[in-house]
Amino acid sequence: MDADTNTCVNSFSLNPQPRPENRTERETTLGSFHDTSECDVVITAKDKSNLDKSDDAVKNGKLLESPAMDISMVSTPLLDRCDQLYPHGCYSRFVARVEDKFDKLWRRLRRKVYIFIRIVACLLYLTYFGYCVQYRYFDEGSYVLTAVTVVLISVVCVRLTSGCKLDLLTKLYYTLHSLMKKILSFRFYIKIFLYLAVTITLCVYLGVSVISQSPKNVQALVGLFILVTICFLLSVSPSRVDWHPVFWGFVLQFSFAILTLRTEVGYEMFKWVGDHVTLFVRFSDSGAAFVFGDSFRNTRAGFFFESAGVIVFFNSCIFVLDYYGVLELVVLKLGRAISLCLNTGPVESVVSAANIFIGLSEAPLFIRPYLPTITKSELHAVMTCGFSSISGAFMAMFIKSGAPASHLLTAAIISAPAALAISKLMYPEMETVDLEKQKDIRARDESSPKTLVQAASDGAAFSTKLVAAIMVNMMAFVSILSLTNATLVWLGERAGVQGMTFDFLCSYLLYPVAFLMGIDSEDSGKIGSLMGVKFIATPFVAYADLGRMIKNRHVFESYASNSNASWYVSGEDVILTETNTTLYKGFMSERSEVITTYALCGISAFPAIGFCLGTLVPMCPKRKDEIISLVLRAFLAGNMTNYVTGAVAGIMFTS
């Protein structure tokens, strides 16, 4: 051992320095120790023990009395550790010290740097916005850019003032609070007044603006009353029904339906949103083409190739929105609004709002900690909301299949209050809801993604399970449907009845339900067939058939307007003689298409029962028996919700 090394080790051994209080992450990970001498040595627990023994020996004079003792036996592990950390000697130690200095400087200035970057980004965006306004305005894109700018400025202002205690807002809050206390003292009279005012207004509107202009809509109005009566008769306890959530649930549903189906502004607004959602969904074709090749666009590549890209893309976008907190904010605020209007519990209201965006398996994640304590009525409502709705990814698939996007969006929204209304009608609240345990519902936890890239990747990875579940169920139940059709055809032939398929039977069995929703009599059989297909083969097959019929109608209208050619009907198919084209399963009127879009807008098919049990039972195994006992009733309530939504669309439909 050379003299420098011995000096370094001896100085370290005889004069150990205390550990620094503020260690960097590099120092913490490596367990490094820097002394004030010329060399830096890292000690492990074993090395430190050896050094302590050496120091004790020096103090006791034993080391001096034993000159034959080789000190290198004590210092060799330390030297090896030092060589591993600083393989290039002085150069490595210099770089480590510079790294340490920059790390401390960055920790001190990090917040200021981030603020500076955000300010520069805002200034650059405002510069871009000002230039765009000067360059071109008064078109659709300019209005969208203006709306986005207003939202961004609002978010910035809210964040800047979130920590401030504003006396004006505090005074305003206490003023409104005291005013609400005075108003609530007359709550009974206000409640009666609102019931009468809303009922009279709705009746007058239906009589003047709906029935007088479209007498055919009376068919759907009568059907709505019959469907509600059936739900009341099927209730667990009709005498315990609270009509407040039922009444206001239908009021909300009618309000949205009037906005989207009876007003030109609302219709154009939802049509604009629907067109852009359709355009947004088409972006998934780029990823699908990269993976599957461009041929899937030009040929019927199959359900998997046409839909897998949509599910993956849309699910990633949902996870990104959740990462930024947008999904949680919208769901919680919307759930709070529904709870306020319908006087329902926070848990069931949040699930109802969540099902507008996410599916049957994901929405209960919002209320997972509350599942063991909610009442049976609330548990029934959670399942009913899941059965009566579709997720954003499923909506994207249905849009790509040909379903009208604007009506799908409306159906997804108005099904939320309708599901709670039907659920409270078929399973009224008979227990006390513990509202204290349902405060501060949150969707995000420690396992939430930490970065944007991780959120998008998690969404894509999660969609693999979703894609796999959809595809295997599609293969299984479409095959089961084919087997069922073959069996029924064979049984029918034994009795001399030709073409007795499952679709054929459902066209008669569900004909009354379709007619009650306001479907034209000539189309009720086809709609009954689609509803039967939805039961067995999930709504994916039903919407695929509906999309085909919508395309057939467009082809037929184009064919009939451009020539005087003839056509004829062969069973369910329409044959265009001039072009020798067969319109498989024919077509329907536009009214029937719109009502059917609303009536099918739910995941309430037999495979969904398995999805529901597979989601809720693992989340709350203690209530397994209750969940199993309620699932069939919730499944029926989900289907009745879809039929009621279809009837409301039939009442409000106008050409």
GUTOR-403691 format. One record per residue (C-alpha): x, y, z. Coordinates in nm, 2 decimals. Example, Ala and Ser with C-alpha at 12.3 -4.5 7.8 and 13.67 -1.06 7.14 Angstrom:
<recs>
     c1     c2     c3
   1.23  -0.45   0.78
   1.37  -0.11   0.71
</recs>
This chain:
<recs>
     c1     c2     c3
   0.00   0.00   0.00
   0.14   0.34  -0.10
   0.19   0.63   0.14
  -0.10   0.85   0.00
  -0.34   0.57   0.04
  -0.23   0.49   0.39
  -0.25   0.85   0.49
  -0.60   0.88   0.35
  -0.72   0.57   0.52
  -0.55   0.65   0.85
  -0.69   1.01   0.85
  -1.03   0.87   0.78
  -1.00   0.60   1.05
  -0.87   0.82   1.31
  -1.09   1.13   1.24
  -1.43   1.01   1.12
  -1.65   1.29   0.99
  -2.03   1.31   1.07
  -2.28   1.23   0.80
  -2.41   1.54   0.62
  -2.77   1.63   0.70
  -2.89   1.73   0.35
  -2.80   1.43   0.13
  -2.89   1.42  -0.23
  -3.07   1.13  -0.38
  -2.75   1.00  -0.52
  -2.59   1.00  -0.18
  -2.89   0.84  -0.02
  -2.90   0.56  -0.27
  -2.53   0.48  -0.26
  -2.49   0.54   0.11
  -2.20   0.77   0.03
  -1.99   0.95   0.28
  -1.78   1.26   0.20
  -1.50   1.37   0.45
  -1.30   1.68   0.43
  -0.97   1.50   0.34
  -0.83   1.46  -0.01
  -1.01   1.13  -0.08
  -1.38   1.03  -0.04
  -1.46   0.69   0.11
  -1.79   0.51   0.13
  -1.84   0.29   0.43
  -2.08   0.01   0.47
  -2.22  -0.12   0.80
  -1.95  -0.39   0.82
  -1.67  -0.14   0.73
  -1.79   0.10   0.99
  -1.79  -0.18   1.25
  -1.43  -0.26   1.16
  -1.33   0.10   1.18
  -1.49   0.14   1.52
  -1.28  -0.15   1.64
  -0.97   0.00   1.49
  -1.04   0.34   1.66
  -1.09   0.16   1.99
  -0.76  -0.02   1.95
  -0.58   0.31   1.88
  -0.73   0.47   2.18
  -0.63   0.18   2.40
  -0.28   0.18   2.26
  -0.31  -0.17   2.14
  -0.25  -0.08   1.78
   0.07   0.10   1.87
   0.19  -0.19   2.07
   0.14  -0.43   1.78
   0.34  -0.30   1.49
   0.31  -0.63   1.31
  -0.06  -0.57   1.26
  -0.14  -0.50   0.90
  -0.38  -0.20   0.88
  -0.46  -0.29   0.51
  -0.67  -0.58   0.63
  -0.91  -0.32   0.78
  -0.90  -0.07   0.49
  -0.91  -0.29   0.19
  -1.29  -0.32   0.16
  -1.31   0.06   0.18
  -1.06   0.11  -0.09
  -1.25  -0.13  -0.32
  -1.57   0.05  -0.25
  -1.40   0.39  -0.33
  -1.27   0.25  -0.65
  -1.61   0.14  -0.76
  -1.77   0.48  -0.70
  -1.49   0.69  -0.85
  -1.32   0.47  -1.12
  -1.15   0.77  -1.27
  -1.01   0.92  -0.95
  -1.00   1.30  -0.92
  -1.21   1.34  -1.24
  -1.50   1.14  -1.10
  -1.49   1.32  -0.77
  -1.50   1.66  -0.95
  -1.80   1.55  -1.16
  -1.98   1.43  -0.85
  -1.93   1.76  -0.67
  -2.05   1.96  -0.98
  -2.35   1.73  -1.00
  -2.43   1.78  -0.64
  -2.41   2.16  -0.68
  -2.64   2.16  -0.98
  -2.88   1.93  -0.80
  -2.91   2.17  -0.51
  -2.94   2.47  -0.74
  -3.22   2.29  -0.94
  -3.41   2.21  -0.62
  -3.39   2.57  -0.52
  -3.50   2.72  -0.85
  -3.73   2.44  -0.98
  -4.06   2.61  -0.89
  -3.95   2.94  -1.04
  -3.84   2.77  -1.36
  -4.18   2.60  -1.39
  -4.36   2.93  -1.33
  -4.14   3.10  -1.60
  -4.21   2.82  -1.85
  -4.59   2.84  -1.79
  -4.59   3.22  -1.83
  -4.39   3.20  -2.15
  -4.63   2.93  -2.28
  -4.93   3.14  -2.19
  -4.78   3.45  -2.37
  -4.70   3.24  -2.68
  -5.05   3.10  -2.69
  -5.21   3.44  -2.65
  -4.98   3.57  -2.93
  -5.09   3.28  -3.15
  -5.46   3.35  -3.06
  -5.43   3.72  -3.14
  -5.27   3.65  -3.47
  -5.54   3.39  -3.56
  -5.81   3.64  -3.47
  -5.65   3.90  -3.70
  -5.59   3.66  -3.98
  -5.93   3.50  -4.00
  -6.24   3.50  -3.78
  -6.62   3.44  -3.80
  -6.60   3.08  -3.90
  -6.65   2.76  -3.70
  -6.28   2.70  -3.62
  -6.24   3.05  -3.48
  -6.54   3.01  -3.25
  -6.40   2.68  -3.12
  -6.05   2.84  -3.07
  -6.22   3.13  -2.88
  -6.41   2.88  -2.65
  -6.09   2.69  -2.58
  -5.91   3.02  -2.49
  -6.19   3.13  -2.26
  -6.18   2.79  -2.08
  -5.80   2.81  -2.04
  -5.81   3.16  -1.91
  -6.08   3.06  -1.66
  -5.88   2.76  -1.54
  -5.57   2.99  -1.49
  -5.78   3.24  -1.30
  -5.93   2.98  -1.08
  -5.59   2.83  -0.99
  -5.44   3.18  -0.92
  -5.72   3.26  -0.68
  -5.77   2.92  -0.53
  -5.56   2.99  -0.22
  -5.69   3.34  -0.16
  -5.94   3.43   0.11
  -6.17   3.67  -0.06
  -6.39   3.86   0.19
  -6.65   3.94  -0.08
  -6.70   3.57  -0.17
  -6.72   3.48   0.20
  -6.99   3.74   0.26
  -7.17   3.63  -0.05
  -7.16   3.27   0.07
  -7.31   3.35   0.42
  -7.57   3.57   0.26
  -7.69   3.29   0.03
  -7.67   3.04   0.31
  -7.90   3.25   0.53
  -8.13   3.31   0.24
  -8.15   2.93   0.17
  -8.23   2.87   0.53
  -8.53   3.10   0.51
  -8.64   2.94   0.18
  -8.61   2.59   0.32
  -8.85   2.68   0.60
  -9.12   2.69   0.32
  -8.99   2.38   0.16
  -9.32   2.20   0.15
  -9.50   2.48  -0.03
  -9.21   2.53  -0.27
  -9.21   2.16  -0.35
  -9.59   2.16  -0.42
  -9.55   2.47  -0.64
  -9.26   2.31  -0.84
  -9.46   1.99  -0.89
  -9.76   2.18  -1.02
  -9.56   2.43  -1.23
  -9.35   2.17  -1.40
  -9.65   1.93  -1.46
  -9.87   2.21  -1.61
  -9.58   2.34  -1.83
  -9.49   2.00  -1.96
  -9.86   1.91  -2.03
  -9.91   2.24  -2.22
  -9.60   2.19  -2.42
  -9.69   1.84  -2.51
 -10.03   1.94  -2.61
  -9.94   2.25  -2.81
  -9.60   2.18  -2.96
  -9.60   1.80  -2.99
  -9.93   1.63  -3.02
 -10.10   1.91  -3.23
  -9.81   1.90  -3.48
  -9.73   1.53  -3.47
 -10.05   1.34  -3.37
  -9.87   1.01  -3.43
  -9.65   1.08  -3.12
  -9.95   1.01  -2.90
  -9.87   0.64  -2.96
  -9.54   0.68  -2.77
  -9.70   0.89  -2.50
  -9.95   0.62  -2.42
  -9.68   0.36  -2.44
  -9.47   0.55  -2.19
  -9.75   0.55  -1.93
  -9.79   0.17  -1.99
  -9.42   0.10  -1.95
  -9.41   0.31  -1.62
  -9.72   0.12  -1.50
  -9.55  -0.21  -1.57
  -9.24  -0.11  -1.37
  -9.47   0.00  -1.08
  -9.64  -0.34  -1.08
  -9.31  -0.52  -1.09
  -9.18  -0.31  -0.79
  -9.05  -0.49  -0.48
  -9.28  -0.28  -0.27
  -9.51  -0.05  -0.46
  -9.64   0.11  -0.14
  -9.29   0.23  -0.06
  -9.22   0.41  -0.39
  -9.08   0.76  -0.35
  -9.22   0.94  -0.65
  -8.98   1.24  -0.61
  -8.68   1.08  -0.79
  -8.91   0.92  -1.04
  -9.09   1.24  -1.13
  -8.77   1.46  -1.15
  -8.59   1.18  -1.34
  -8.85   1.19  -1.61
  -8.85   1.58  -1.60
  -8.47   1.58  -1.67
  -8.51   1.32  -1.95
  -8.79   1.52  -2.11
  -8.58   1.84  -2.08
  -8.28   1.69  -2.26
  -8.51   1.54  -2.52
  -8.68   1.87  -2.59
  -8.35   2.04  -2.62
  -8.20   1.79  -2.87
  -8.51   1.68  -3.07
  -8.75   1.98  -3.06
  -8.53   2.29  -3.07
  -8.33   2.38  -3.38
  -8.04   2.52  -3.17
  -8.01   2.21  -2.95
  -8.04   1.97  -3.25
  -7.77   2.16  -3.45
  -7.55   2.17  -3.14
  -7.57   1.80  -3.08
  -7.54   1.73  -3.45
  -7.22   1.94  -3.46
  -7.08   1.75  -3.15
  -7.18   1.42  -3.30
  -7.01   1.50  -3.64
  -6.69   1.59  -3.46
  -6.71   1.28  -3.24
  -6.74   1.08  -3.56
  -6.44   1.26  -3.70
  -6.25   1.20  -3.38
  -6.33   0.83  -3.39
  -6.19   0.80  -3.74
  -5.85   0.90  -3.62
  -5.83   0.54  -3.48
  -5.80   0.42  -3.84
  -5.44   0.55  -3.86
  -5.32   0.32  -3.58
  -5.53   0.03  -3.70
  -5.39   0.07  -4.06
  -5.04   0.08  -3.92
  -5.09  -0.25  -3.73
  -5.33  -0.44  -3.96
  -5.25  -0.28  -4.29
  -5.45  -0.05  -4.52
  -5.66  -0.34  -4.66
  -5.90  -0.34  -4.36
  -6.04   0.00  -4.48
  -6.12  -0.13  -4.83
  -6.26  -0.47  -4.74
  -6.49  -0.61  -4.48
  -6.20  -0.72  -4.25
  -6.43  -0.84  -3.97
  -6.56  -0.70  -3.65
  -6.22  -0.73  -3.47
  -6.02  -0.54  -3.72
  -6.28  -0.27  -3.76
  -6.34  -0.22  -3.38
  -6.02  -0.30  -3.20
  -5.84   0.02  -3.30
  -6.14   0.23  -3.19
  -6.15   0.07  -2.85
  -5.78   0.11  -2.79
  -5.77   0.47  -2.91
  -6.08   0.59  -2.72
  -5.98   0.41  -2.40
  -5.64   0.58  -2.41
  -5.81   0.92  -2.45
  -6.04   0.84  -2.15
  -5.73   0.76  -1.93
  -5.56   1.08  -2.04
  -5.87   1.28  -1.94
  -5.87   1.10  -1.61
  -5.50   1.18  -1.56
  -5.57   1.55  -1.60
  -5.86   1.53  -1.36
  -6.12   1.63  -1.63
  -6.31   1.30  -1.60
  -6.33   1.31  -1.23
  -6.43   1.68  -1.22
  -6.71   1.63  -1.48
  -6.84   1.30  -1.32
  -6.85   1.44  -0.96
  -7.01   1.77  -1.06
  -7.27   1.60  -1.28
  -7.33   1.34  -1.01
  -7.38   1.62  -0.75
  -7.63   1.79  -0.98
  -7.83   1.47  -1.03
  -7.83   1.40  -0.66
  -7.96   1.76  -0.60
  -8.24   1.73  -0.85
  -8.35   1.37  -0.78
  -8.27   1.37  -0.40
  -8.08   1.05  -0.45
  -7.76   0.94  -0.26
  -7.42   1.06  -0.37
  -7.29   0.71  -0.45
  -7.57   0.61  -0.69
  -7.57   0.96  -0.84
  -7.20   0.95  -0.91
  -7.22   0.61  -1.07
  -7.51   0.73  -1.29
  -7.30   1.02  -1.41
  -6.99   0.80  -1.46
  -7.18   0.55  -1.68
  -7.22   0.83  -1.94
  -6.84   0.81  -2.01
  -6.72   0.47  -1.88
  -6.86   0.12  -1.88
  -7.03  -0.13  -1.65
  -6.70  -0.26  -1.52
  -6.52   0.07  -1.46
  -6.79   0.30  -1.31
  -6.81   0.11  -0.97
  -6.44   0.19  -0.92
  -6.55   0.54  -0.82
  -6.75   0.41  -0.53
  -6.56   0.10  -0.44
  -6.49   0.19  -0.07
  -6.87   0.25  -0.02
  -7.00  -0.08  -0.16
  -7.00  -0.26   0.18
  -7.22   0.01   0.34
  -7.47   0.12   0.08
  -7.83   0.01   0.10
  -7.98  -0.27  -0.12
  -8.18   0.00  -0.32
  -7.85   0.19  -0.39
  -7.68  -0.14  -0.49
  -7.97  -0.21  -0.73
  -7.94   0.14  -0.87
  -7.56   0.10  -0.93
  -7.63  -0.22  -1.13
  -7.93  -0.07  -1.32
  -7.72   0.23  -1.43
  -7.45   0.00  -1.56
  -7.70  -0.21  -1.76
  -7.88   0.08  -1.91
  -7.58   0.27  -2.04
  -7.28   0.23  -2.27
  -6.92   0.34  -2.23
  -6.75   0.59  -2.45
  -6.55   0.32  -2.62
  -6.87   0.13  -2.70
  -7.03   0.45  -2.83
  -6.74   0.50  -3.06
  -6.78   0.14  -3.19
  -7.15   0.19  -3.25
  -7.09   0.52  -3.43
  -6.84   0.34  -3.66
  -7.10   0.08  -3.73
  -7.33   0.34  -3.87
  -7.55   0.45  -3.58
  -7.63   0.83  -3.57
  -7.37   0.99  -3.34
  -7.59   1.29  -3.23
  -7.87   1.06  -3.11
  -7.63   0.82  -2.94
  -7.48   1.11  -2.74
  -7.83   1.22  -2.64
  -7.93   0.87  -2.55
  -7.62   0.83  -2.33
  -7.70   1.15  -2.14
  -8.08   1.11  -2.09
  -8.04   0.75  -1.98
  -7.86   0.86  -1.66
  -8.16   1.02  -1.48
  -8.40   0.76  -1.64
  -8.20   0.48  -1.49
  -8.23   0.62  -1.14
  -8.60   0.69  -1.19
  -8.67   0.33  -1.30
  -8.45   0.18  -1.03
  -8.62   0.37  -0.75
  -8.96   0.27  -0.90
  -8.87  -0.10  -0.92
  -8.67  -0.12  -0.60
  -8.76   0.18  -0.37
  -8.55   0.28  -0.08
  -8.66   0.10   0.24
  -8.35   0.16   0.45
  -8.18   0.47   0.59
  -7.90   0.61   0.37
  -7.59   0.70   0.57
  -7.49   1.02   0.40
  -7.21   1.09   0.64
  -7.01   0.79   0.50
  -7.07   0.90   0.14
  -6.88   1.23   0.15
  -6.57   1.32  -0.04
  -6.60   1.06  -0.32
  -6.27   1.05  -0.52
  -6.17   0.85  -0.82
  -5.80   0.89  -0.81
  -5.56   0.72  -0.56
  -5.20   0.63  -0.52
  -5.21   0.39  -0.81
  -5.31   0.66  -1.06
  -5.07   0.73  -1.35
  -4.79   0.97  -1.27
  -4.72   1.10  -1.62
  -4.92   1.16  -1.94
  -4.74   0.89  -2.13
  -4.81   0.64  -1.85
  -5.18   0.73  -1.86
  -5.21   0.68  -2.23
  -5.01   0.35  -2.21
  -5.23   0.23  -1.92
  -5.54   0.31  -2.12
  -5.41   0.11  -2.42
  -5.31  -0.18  -2.19
  -5.64  -0.18  -2.01
  -5.82  -0.19  -2.35
  -5.66  -0.53  -2.43
  -5.87  -0.69  -2.16
  -6.18  -0.51  -2.29
  -6.11  -0.61  -2.66
  -6.04  -0.97  -2.56
  -6.36  -0.99  -2.35
  -6.57  -0.83  -2.63
  -6.43  -1.05  -2.91
  -6.45  -1.38  -2.73
  -6.81  -1.30  -2.62
  -6.90  -1.20  -2.97
  -6.76  -1.53  -3.11
  -6.94  -1.73  -2.84
  -7.28  -1.57  -2.85
  -7.30  -1.52  -3.23
  -7.22  -1.89  -3.26
  -7.48  -1.97  -3.00
  -7.73  -1.76  -3.19
  -7.65  -1.95  -3.51
  -7.70  -2.28  -3.32
  -8.03  -2.15  -3.18
  -8.15  -2.05  -3.52
  -8.05  -2.38  -3.68
  -8.24  -2.57  -3.40
  -8.55  -2.35  -3.43
  -8.55  -2.39  -3.81
  -8.53  -2.76  -3.77
  -8.82  -2.76  -3.52
  -9.02  -2.54  -3.74
  -8.97  -2.76  -4.05
  -9.10  -3.06  -3.85
  -9.43  -2.87  -3.81
  -9.43  -2.72  -4.16
  -9.32  -2.37  -4.06
  -9.04  -2.23  -4.27
  -8.78  -1.98  -4.14
  -8.86  -2.00  -3.77
  -8.54  -1.83  -3.64
  -8.48  -1.65  -3.31
  -8.51  -1.32  -3.49
  -8.85  -1.43  -3.63
  -8.98  -1.52  -3.29
  -8.86  -1.20  -3.13
  -9.02  -1.00  -3.41
  -9.35  -1.12  -3.27
  -9.28  -1.15  -2.90
  -9.13  -0.80  -2.87
  -9.36  -0.64  -3.13
  -9.58  -0.49  -2.86
  -9.28  -0.33  -2.68
  -9.16  -0.18  -3.01
  -9.50  -0.05  -3.09
  -9.54   0.11  -2.74
  -9.22   0.31  -2.80
  -9.38   0.47  -3.11
  -9.23   0.26  -3.38
  -9.42   0.24  -3.71
  -9.64  -0.07  -3.73
  -9.46  -0.20  -4.04
  -9.12  -0.16  -3.87
  -9.22  -0.30  -3.52
  -9.13  -0.65  -3.62
  -8.78  -0.56  -3.73
  -8.72  -0.36  -3.42
  -8.84  -0.65  -3.20
  -8.60  -0.87  -3.39
  -8.31  -0.63  -3.31
  -8.40  -0.61  -2.95
  -8.40  -0.99  -2.93
  -8.06  -1.01  -3.10
  -7.94  -0.76  -2.84
  -8.04  -0.99  -2.56
  -7.84  -1.29  -2.69
  -7.56  -1.15  -2.90
  -7.50  -0.81  -2.72
  -7.59  -0.47  -2.86
  -7.28  -0.48  -3.09
  -7.46  -0.72  -3.33
  -7.78  -0.52  -3.30
  -7.62  -0.19  -3.38
  -7.43  -0.35  -3.67
  -7.76  -0.46  -3.82
  -7.91  -0.12  -3.75
  -7.62   0.05  -3.92
  -7.67  -0.18  -4.22
  -8.04  -0.08  -4.24
  -7.96   0.29  -4.22
  -7.71   0.25  -4.51
  -7.98   0.06  -4.70
  -8.22   0.34  -4.66
  -7.97   0.59  -4.80
  -7.90   0.36  -5.09
  -8.27   0.31  -5.16
  -8.35   0.69  -5.14
  -8.06   0.76  -5.38
  -8.18   0.48  -5.61
  -8.54   0.59  -5.61
  -8.46   0.96  -5.67
  -8.22   0.91  -5.96
  -8.42   0.67  -6.17
  -8.77   0.53  -6.23
  -8.64   0.18  -6.16
  -8.85  -0.08  -5.98
  -8.78  -0.30  -5.68
  -8.95  -0.58  -5.49
  -8.94  -0.74  -5.15
  -8.82  -1.09  -5.09
  -8.88  -1.19  -4.73
  -8.69  -0.93  -4.53
  -8.47  -0.82  -4.82
  -8.53  -0.55  -5.08
  -8.41  -0.62  -5.43
  -8.32  -0.32  -5.66
  -8.38  -0.46  -6.01
  -8.20  -0.21  -6.22
  -7.87  -0.24  -6.03
  -7.93  -0.60  -5.92
  -7.86  -0.50  -5.56
  -7.99  -0.68  -5.26
  -8.06  -0.47  -4.95
  -8.01  -0.73  -4.68
  -8.29  -0.71  -4.41
  -8.43  -0.41  -4.60
  -8.46  -0.07  -4.43
  -8.68   0.13  -4.20
  -8.82   0.48  -4.17
  -8.60   0.75  -4.02
  -8.84   0.78  -3.72
  -8.79   0.41  -3.65
  -8.42   0.44  -3.68
  -8.40   0.72  -3.43
  -8.62   0.55  -3.17
  -8.43   0.22  -3.21
  -8.10   0.41  -3.15
  -8.23   0.51  -2.81
  -8.39   0.18  -2.73
  -8.07  -0.02  -2.79
  -7.84   0.22  -2.61
  -7.76   0.00  -2.32
  -7.53  -0.30  -2.24
  -7.83  -0.49  -2.10
  -7.76  -0.83  -2.27
  -7.72  -1.17  -2.10
  -7.34  -1.16  -2.12
  -7.34  -0.83  -1.93
  -7.48  -1.02  -1.63
  -7.15  -1.20  -1.61
  -6.96  -0.88  -1.64
  -7.16  -0.72  -1.36
  -7.11  -1.02  -1.12
  -6.74  -1.04  -1.22
  -6.70  -0.67  -1.13
  -6.90  -0.62  -0.81
  -6.84  -0.96  -0.63
  -6.46  -0.92  -0.61
  -6.50  -0.56  -0.50
  -6.74  -0.66  -0.22
  -6.73  -1.04  -0.15
  -6.92  -1.00   0.17
  -7.23  -0.90  -0.02
  -7.21  -1.17  -0.29
  -7.55  -1.32  -0.20
  -7.72  -0.98  -0.22
  -7.56  -0.89  -0.55
  -7.66  -1.23  -0.71
  -8.02  -1.18  -0.58
  -8.05  -0.83  -0.72
  -7.87  -0.87  -1.06
  -8.17  -1.02  -1.26
  -8.41  -0.75  -1.13
  -8.14  -0.48  -1.22
  -8.10  -0.64  -1.56
  -8.48  -0.61  -1.62
  -8.47  -0.25  -1.49
  -8.19  -0.16  -1.73
  -8.39  -0.29  -2.03
  -8.70  -0.11  -1.91
  -8.49   0.21  -1.89
  -8.39   0.17  -2.25
  -8.75   0.12  -2.36
  -8.86   0.42  -2.16
  -8.59   0.63  -2.32
  -8.70   0.50  -2.66
  -9.06   0.61  -2.58
  -8.95   0.96  -2.48
  -8.76   0.98  -2.81
  -9.08   0.87  -2.99
  -9.28   1.14  -2.81
  -9.04   1.42  -2.90
  -8.94   1.30  -3.25
  -9.01   1.54  -3.54
  -8.92   1.50  -3.90
</recs>
